Amino acid sequence: MASAPFTLGLRKRLIGVVRATFNDQQKGETPVVRSDTALFPRNSVTWRVHGDVTTMMVGGVASLLLQMLHPAVLAGVWDHSAFRKDMLGRLRRTARFIAETTYADRTIAEASIARVREVHERVAGMLPDGTPYRADDPELLAWVHVTEMWSFLAAWQRYGVPVSRVEEDVYYAETARVAQALGTDPIPRSRFEAEELIAAMRPQLLADDRTREVARFLLNHPAPNLAMAPAQTAIFAAAVDLLPDWARAMHGLQRPLVALPLVRGSTLAIAKTFRWAFH
């Protein structure tokens, strides 16, 4: 019985750390409330995959590393975002968009999608080689979408409770709904189609000095607080490990083979600890 107050206090502490990390409390942000009128039902594969703190962080960082290999995505970040001053804010906004479009009442989800479309309409520019780009380019949106869904699912399969092969296809089919609302084309609706799309877009990818600068800034970014620092170190290493070999090579990043058991073991322990705290 004596351990009950300690256990309760630890749970509250862990939940508080996560909420402070993902919600800008100075702006009054609070966690997204799960709704029975969300875009996806409670028993959906998407609810399951997107509901884990650790796997979403691992997948989120891995997806950013993949996305920035596309010159137009990199240019959008370089030219139009304050990533050097507000990397945490960028990560928070992405996480909130995923949470709102997955769990919130559909009116909130649809408003979130509309805001992102409005932002995309204003983001345009020129690549260093003179090629114009637009953030609302359907094919560019396809790259952002597929890399996010691939990364979230891959992280869940490694550090969560793996879903079946059929459920992987269901996940892509479900999340296609948000991609379509954003104006994405083409949209993968199965794991095979996702892998085919990634393979088809690889010839467009590039890693240069700007790519590596943004990647270094992301991976070396200080934790939002001391309590999250050990977990962030493990999660960022797990994200690099999650990347396909070709993407890791383009970034010039090495898989820490000697430390790999420690990286995966630590990340799995973190995932289990947060799941215990929240459930």
N, C-alpha and C positions, 0 to 999 in steps of 0.2 A: 504493500500500500504506500510505503514511503516514497517509492519511485514514481508514483502517478503524477504528482505536481511537477517533478523534473521532466517527465515525458511530455506532459502538456505544454510546459514552458518551452521545451526544445522544438516542438511542432510549431508553436506560435512564432518562435524566433526564425525558423526556416521559412515559413510562409511570409513573414514580414520582410525578410531579405529579398525573396523573389519578387514580391509586389513592389518593393522600392526600386528594384532593378528595372522592371518592365513598365511601371507606371510613373509618369512625371507628376509626383505628388505636389510639387510647387504650382503646377497648373490645375490641380484638383482632379487629376485622372484617377479613376478607380478601376478595379478589374472588370472585364466584360462579363455581364450576367448571361448565363446560359438560358436560352429561351426554347419553348416548345414550338415557336413559330419561326425558327431559324431557317436559313436556306437549305440546311441538311437536317434530317431527323436524328434524334438522339442515338439510335442504333446504327448510324451510318459508319462506314469505315473511316470517313474523314474525321468524324468526332473522335474516334479512337486514336488515329495517327497524330492529330493536331493537339491532343490533350495532354501531352507529356512535356514538361518543362525542359528537361535535359536534351531529349532527342530533337526538340524544335530548335534549341540553341545550337547544337552540333550541326543539324541540317541547315539552319539559317546561315551560319558562317560559311559552310561548304558551298551553299548556293551563291553567296556573294562572290566567293573566289572563282566560281565557274562563270558567273554573269560578267564579271569585269574582263574576261578574256575576249569578249566581243567588243571591238573598237567603238561601236556606237554607244553601248551601255557605259563603257569607261568614259567616253566623252561627256555623256550626260551627267555622270557623277563629277567629273573634273570641272566642267564648265558651269554647272547649275546647282551644285550642292555645297553646303558648308561642312563637308565631311571632316576637314581638319579640326574644326572647332566643335563639331556636334556629331561625332560618330555614334555616340550612345543614342542621341535623338533619332538618328536615321534608323538604327536597329529597333528602337522602340516603336517608331511609326510603322515599320514593316510588320513587327510582331502584332501590333494592334489591328492592322488591316486583316491579317490572317485570322485573328481571334474574332473580330466583328463579323467577317464574312462566313465564319464557320459556326459560331455559337449565338450571336446576338439576334434579336428580333429582325425579321427580314427588312423592315423599314430602315433600321440602323445599318444593316448590311448593304442595302441598295444605296443609301446616302454615302457610305464609305466608298463604294465603287464609283459613284458619280464624282466625288472629290478627286479620286485618283485620275479619272479620265480628264477632269478639268486641268489638273497639274500637267498631265502628259501633253495636252494640247498646247501648252505654253513652252514646252521644252524642245528646242530645236537648235541646230548649229551646224558647224562644218568640222569634219575630221581633219587631222593634220595634212592628209593628202588631197584635201579639197572636196571630198565627198560629203554631200549634205546628209544630215540625219534628223529624224524626228522620233521622239519618245513614243508617239502613238502609231508608229509603223507596226502593222499587224504581225509581221515576221519577227521584228525585234521583241514585241510583246510575247511572241511564242517562245523565244529563247529564255526570257525571264521566267515565264510560267513553267516551262519544262524543267529548267534547272532547279527551281524551287521544289516542285513536286517530286522530282527524282531524289533530291537531297533529303527532304523531310521523310520520304518513305524509306530510303536507304538507312538513315539514322535510326528510324523506328525498328527496322528489321534487325539492326545490330544491337541496339541498347534497350529496346522495348520488348513487348510480347509479340513476336512475329505473326503477321497475318499470312494467310494462304496465298498461293499463286493466283487463284481466282479472285481473291479479295484485293490483290494488287491491281488487277485490271479494273475492279469496281472503284477503287480509289481514284484512278485516273479518269474514269467515266464520270464520277461525282464531281470532281474538282473542275472538270471541263465547263461546268455551269458558270463559275466565276470568270474563267478565261474568256468565254464567249461574251459575257457582259462587259468585259474590258475592251473588246474589239480585237481579240487575238485570232490569228490565222497563220498557219494551221494549228489545230488543237489536238494533241494526243489523247486518245480515249482508252488506251491500254498500255501495259508496260512495253510491249513490242513497239507500238507506235512512238512512245517516248524515246526509246533507245534509237529507233530509226531517225527521229527528228534530230537528236543530239549528233548522231553520226553525219547526217546531211549538212549540219551547220558547222561542223568542225573546220572545213576549209576557210571559213570566214574569220576564224579566231586568230588572235595575235597577242603576244606578250612582249611588251617593250618597257622602256624605263618608267613610263607613267603607270603602267599596269603594276609593276613591281613596287613602285612607291606607294600606291594605294593599298596593295596587299600588305606591305610592311606596316603601314599605318594601322590597318585593321588588326593584324595579328599582334602588334606590339602595344595596342591601346591599353592603357591602365584600366583595371577593374573599377566599376562604379563605387565600390566600397571594399574595405579590407576583408570583410566576411566572405565576399564573393571571389577574392583573388585566387585561392587554391583551386576552386572549381573552374574558374575561367581558364586557368593555365591548362588543366586537363581537357576541357571542352574544346579549346582552340586546337590543341594537338590532335584530338579526336577528329576534328573537322578536316584537318590536313590529311590525316590518315584515310578519311572517308572518300576523298577525291579519287577519280579514276587516275590510273598511272600516267596517262598522257597529259592530263590537266596539271598534275603535280609537277611533271617534268617541264611544262611550259612556264610555270611559275618559278622554277628553279628551287622548289622545296623538296626536302628529303623526308621520306617516311622513317621515323625513328625506330629502326628494326630492333635495336638492343632494348630500347625502352618501350617497345610496342605492347608487351603484356601489361606493363605498368599503366600505360595510357588507357588501354581498353578496360583493364580491371578497375582503375580509378573512376573512369567515366561511368561504367556500369554500377559501381557502388554509389556514385552521386545520383544517378537516375533512380536507383532503388530507394535511396534516402529521401529524395524529394517526393517520390510516389507515396512513401509511407507518411510523410508529413501532410500531404494534401488529401490522402484517402483514408 
